[in-house]
Amino acid sequence: MDIFRAIYTSRPFGFDTSILSGILMDARRANERDGITGALICRADIYMQWLEGPETEVRRALERIFVDDRHLEVTLRVSGQVAERMFPAWAMRHDPAETWIWSQTEIDAGALDRATPDDYVGCFRSLPA
């Protein structure tokens, strides 16, 4: 089975625990239904999400995210076919950005636009097991 991977970033609109819980609940329900797995790295200034699964379903999930008013400035950073899933057991893993990603100051200074696809993948590879 071909696995399609997409990584996007967005800026949270009204970030708080209840909004984040709603996003995670919605994502897990839809992802289980659609055969998508992945991870969400987040904090008050950034969402960075990895989605993987059937290409049609991942693209549909992205379409929903692009029009979701809980996200601002949604930008697709990485996409393409991969040999295997990185998060096969996670309908949507959550990491509260306690792992290494760019600081808010670095993001404000344009780090997301300067980052390479390998930089984005590296953020997810650094998630603790």
Residue frames relative to the residue before (quaternion, step in Angstrom):
aa qw qx qy qz dx dy dz
M 1.0000 0.0000 0.0000 0.0000 0.00 0.00 0.00
D 0.4104 -0.7030 0.5259 0.2463 3.57 -0.89 0.92
I 0.1897 -0.7656 0.6083 0.0882 3.53 -1.02 0.90
F 0.1597 -0.7716 0.6120 0.0682 3.55 -0.84 1.04
R 0.1417 -0.7916 0.5919 0.0550 3.56 -0.90 0.97
A 0.0128 0.7689 -0.6393 0.0068 3.55 -1.10 0.77
I 0.0876 -0.7541 0.6492 0.0478 3.55 -1.08 0.83
Y 0.0068 0.7886 -0.6147 0.0150 3.55 -0.87 0.97
T 0.2223 -0.7172 0.6317 0.1929 3.51 -1.36 0.24
S 0.0383 0.7641 -0.6439 -0.0094 3.53 -1.27 0.45
R 0.4219 -0.6525 0.5607 0.2861 3.50 -1.35 0.17
P 0.4461 -0.7012 0.4793 0.2823 3.60 -0.76 0.95
F 0.2197 -0.7221 0.6376 0.1544 3.53 -1.18 0.66
G 0.8412 0.0039 -0.0355 0.5395 3.58 -0.49 1.17
F 0.0986 0.8411 -0.5242 0.0899 3.58 0.92 0.88
D 0.2986 0.6957 -0.6262 0.1862 3.53 -0.94 1.01
T 0.7410 -0.4375 0.2765 0.4280 3.55 -1.29 0.23
S 0.6833 0.4914 -0.3077 0.4439 3.58 0.88 -0.84
I 0.6382 0.4990 -0.3345 0.4816 3.62 1.00 -0.72
L 0.6537 0.5055 -0.3149 0.4669 3.59 0.91 -0.88
S 0.6381 0.5182 -0.3320 0.4627 3.61 0.93 -0.80
G 0.6478 0.5174 -0.3130 0.4634 3.58 1.00 -0.81
I 0.6425 0.5109 -0.3216 0.4719 3.58 0.96 -0.83
L 0.6790 0.4889 -0.2968 0.4603 3.59 0.85 -0.93
M 0.6487 0.5093 -0.3220 0.4650 3.60 0.94 -0.83
D 0.6608 0.4995 -0.3045 0.4702 3.61 0.90 -0.92
A 0.6732 0.5062 -0.2983 0.4490 3.57 0.90 -0.96
R 0.6761 0.4970 -0.3103 0.4468 3.58 0.84 -0.91
R 0.6493 0.5126 -0.3215 0.4608 3.59 0.95 -0.83
A 0.7022 0.4549 -0.2730 0.4749 3.61 0.79 -1.00
N 0.6686 0.5138 -0.3130 0.4370 3.59 0.92 -0.86
E 0.6284 0.5139 -0.3421 0.4733 3.60 0.97 -0.74
R 0.6476 0.5234 -0.3057 0.4617 3.57 0.98 -0.86
D 0.7946 0.3626 -0.1487 0.4637 3.58 0.91 -0.99
G 0.5150 -0.6709 0.4121 0.3389 3.61 1.22 0.10
I 0.4694 0.6546 -0.4452 0.3911 3.57 1.18 0.64
T 0.0807 -0.7508 0.6524 0.0644 3.53 -1.15 0.73
G 0.1972 0.8063 -0.5444 0.1213 3.57 -1.22 0.24
A 0.3441 -0.7118 0.5745 0.2117 3.50 -1.37 -0.30
L 0.1910 -0.7539 0.6205 0.1005 3.53 -1.25 0.63
I 0.1246 -0.7397 0.6591 0.0538 3.55 -0.81 1.11
C 0.1335 0.8283 -0.5303 0.1215 3.59 -0.66 0.97
R 0.0897 0.7193 -0.6888 0.0132 3.44 -1.45 0.39
A 0.7825 -0.3854 0.2062 0.4435 3.59 -1.24 0.08
D 0.7656 0.3728 -0.2073 0.4816 3.63 1.10 -0.56
I 0.8168 0.1625 -0.0781 0.5480 3.64 1.16 -0.19
Y 0.1123 -0.6731 0.7207 0.1225 3.45 -1.41 0.58
M 0.0293 0.7454 -0.6658 0.0126 3.54 -1.05 0.83
Q 0.0088 -0.8414 0.5366 -0.0632 3.54 -0.46 1.20
W 0.2265 -0.7253 0.6417 0.1045 3.50 -1.17 0.87
L 0.0266 -0.7731 0.6335 -0.0153 3.57 -0.81 1.05
E 0.0408 0.7938 -0.6051 0.0457 3.59 -1.02 0.80
G 0.4106 0.6813 -0.5293 0.2952 3.52 -1.05 0.83
P 0.7703 -0.2656 0.2263 0.5337 3.57 -1.16 -0.52
E 0.5646 -0.6528 0.3795 0.3333 3.59 -0.81 1.00
T 0.6482 0.5250 -0.3328 0.4399 3.60 0.86 -0.88
E 0.6939 0.4761 -0.2780 0.4631 3.58 0.91 -0.90
V 0.6321 0.5111 -0.3377 0.4745 3.62 0.98 -0.75
R 0.6579 0.5002 -0.3163 0.4657 3.61 0.93 -0.84
R 0.6274 0.5171 -0.3373 0.4745 3.62 1.04 -0.69
A 0.6324 0.5187 -0.3298 0.4714 3.59 1.00 -0.79
L 0.6439 0.5154 -0.3214 0.4652 3.59 0.96 -0.81
E 0.6219 0.5367 -0.3415 0.4567 3.59 0.99 -0.80
R 0.6536 0.5026 -0.3170 0.4688 3.60 0.97 -0.82
I 0.6576 0.5143 -0.3067 0.4571 3.57 0.96 -0.86
F 0.6488 0.5434 -0.3233 0.4234 3.59 0.93 -0.88
V 0.7530 0.3454 -0.2163 0.5166 3.62 1.11 -0.52
D 0.4697 0.6695 -0.4378 0.3734 3.60 1.31 0.08
D 0.3667 -0.7753 0.4713 0.2055 3.60 -0.57 1.12
R 0.5300 0.5947 -0.4269 0.4280 3.60 1.24 0.18
H 0.7043 0.3864 -0.2289 0.5498 3.58 1.36 -0.17
L 0.1118 -0.7564 0.6410 0.0665 3.55 -1.09 0.83
E 0.8493 0.1557 -0.0992 0.4945 3.57 -1.21 0.55
V 0.1307 0.7999 -0.5692 0.1381 3.59 0.83 0.97
T 0.0215 0.8020 -0.5927 0.0706 3.56 -0.77 1.10
L 0.3414 -0.7177 0.5712 0.2052 3.57 -0.80 1.05
R 0.1825 -0.8271 0.5282 0.0595 3.58 -0.64 1.14
V 0.7913 0.0343 0.0264 0.6098 3.59 1.05 -0.79
S 0.1750 0.7692 -0.6096 0.0776 3.58 -1.05 0.70
G 0.4143 0.6956 -0.5284 0.2555 3.53 -1.19 0.59
Q 0.6523 -0.5131 0.4006 0.3882 3.51 -1.37 0.14
V 0.0688 -0.7694 0.6338 0.0407 3.56 -1.16 0.70
A 0.6024 -0.6057 0.3959 0.3370 3.55 -1.21 0.54
E 0.8105 -0.0247 0.0453 0.5834 3.59 1.03 -0.73
R 0.5886 -0.5732 0.4418 0.3604 3.53 -1.29 0.36
M 0.3758 -0.7007 0.5579 0.2380 3.54 -1.15 0.66
F 0.7887 0.2345 -0.1012 0.5591 3.60 1.11 -0.71
P 0.0242 0.8719 -0.4891 -0.0022 3.63 0.80 0.94
A 0.7248 0.4395 -0.2461 0.4700 3.60 1.11 -0.57
W 0.6858 0.5000 -0.2609 0.4600 3.60 1.27 -0.09
A 0.3302 -0.7144 0.5826 0.2029 3.59 -0.62 1.10
M 0.7395 -0.2240 0.0962 0.6274 3.57 1.21 -0.56
R 0.2026 -0.7751 0.5920 0.0873 3.52 -0.31 1.29
H 0.1999 -0.7756 0.5894 0.1054 3.57 -1.05 0.76
D 0.0080 0.7628 -0.6464 0.0112 3.55 -0.98 0.92
P 0.3159 -0.7906 0.4932 0.1788 3.59 -0.54 1.09
A 0.6053 -0.6090 0.3366 0.3866 3.57 1.03 0.90
E 0.3324 0.7113 -0.5419 0.2998 3.54 0.98 0.82
T 0.5948 0.5150 -0.3576 0.5030 3.54 1.29 -0.25
W 0.6698 -0.5123 0.3482 0.4094 3.56 -1.24 0.16
I 0.2343 0.6672 -0.6967 0.1203 3.47 -1.09 0.96
W 0.7314 -0.4167 0.2926 0.4537 3.55 -1.25 0.07
S 0.4953 -0.6320 0.5007 0.3235 3.56 -1.13 0.63
Q 0.6519 -0.4999 0.3785 0.4264 3.57 -1.24 0.30
T 0.6216 0.5375 -0.3377 0.4589 3.60 1.03 -0.73
E 0.6602 0.4975 -0.3050 0.4729 3.60 0.97 -0.86
I 0.6386 0.5105 -0.3262 0.4744 3.59 1.01 -0.79
D 0.6475 0.5184 -0.3142 0.4619 3.58 0.94 -0.88
A 0.7011 0.4585 -0.2526 0.4842 3.59 1.14 -0.67
G 0.6667 -0.5610 0.2887 0.3968 3.62 1.25 0.25
A 0.2824 0.7969 -0.4984 0.1919 3.61 1.20 0.31
L 0.6421 0.5428 -0.3413 0.4202 3.60 0.96 -0.79
D 0.6877 0.4707 -0.2872 0.4723 3.59 1.02 -0.72
R 0.6762 0.4727 -0.2929 0.4832 3.60 1.16 -0.48
A 0.5512 0.6424 -0.3878 0.3648 3.60 1.18 -0.47
T 0.3808 -0.7025 0.5599 0.2192 3.53 -1.19 0.70
P 0.6662 -0.4617 0.3688 0.4550 3.61 -1.21 0.19
D 0.6401 0.5245 -0.3318 0.4528 3.62 0.99 -0.75
D 0.6034 0.5480 -0.3573 0.4559 3.60 1.08 -0.66
Y 0.6693 0.4970 -0.3005 0.4634 3.58 0.94 -0.90
V 0.6480 0.5018 -0.3163 0.4778 3.57 0.92 -0.90
G 0.6381 0.5550 -0.3220 0.4257 3.59 0.98 -0.84
C 0.5996 0.5577 -0.3639 0.4440 3.60 1.04 -0.67
F 0.7060 0.4434 -0.2679 0.4830 3.58 0.96 -0.84
R 0.6149 0.5372 -0.3542 0.4559 3.60 1.07 -0.65
S 0.6760 0.5098 -0.3008 0.4388 3.61 1.11 -0.59
L 0.4255 0.6956 -0.4795 0.3244 3.62 1.23 -0.03
P 0.4836 -0.6644 0.4701 0.3220 3.59 -0.89 0.80
A 0.5900 -0.6148 0.4070 0.3289 3.55 -1.10 0.75
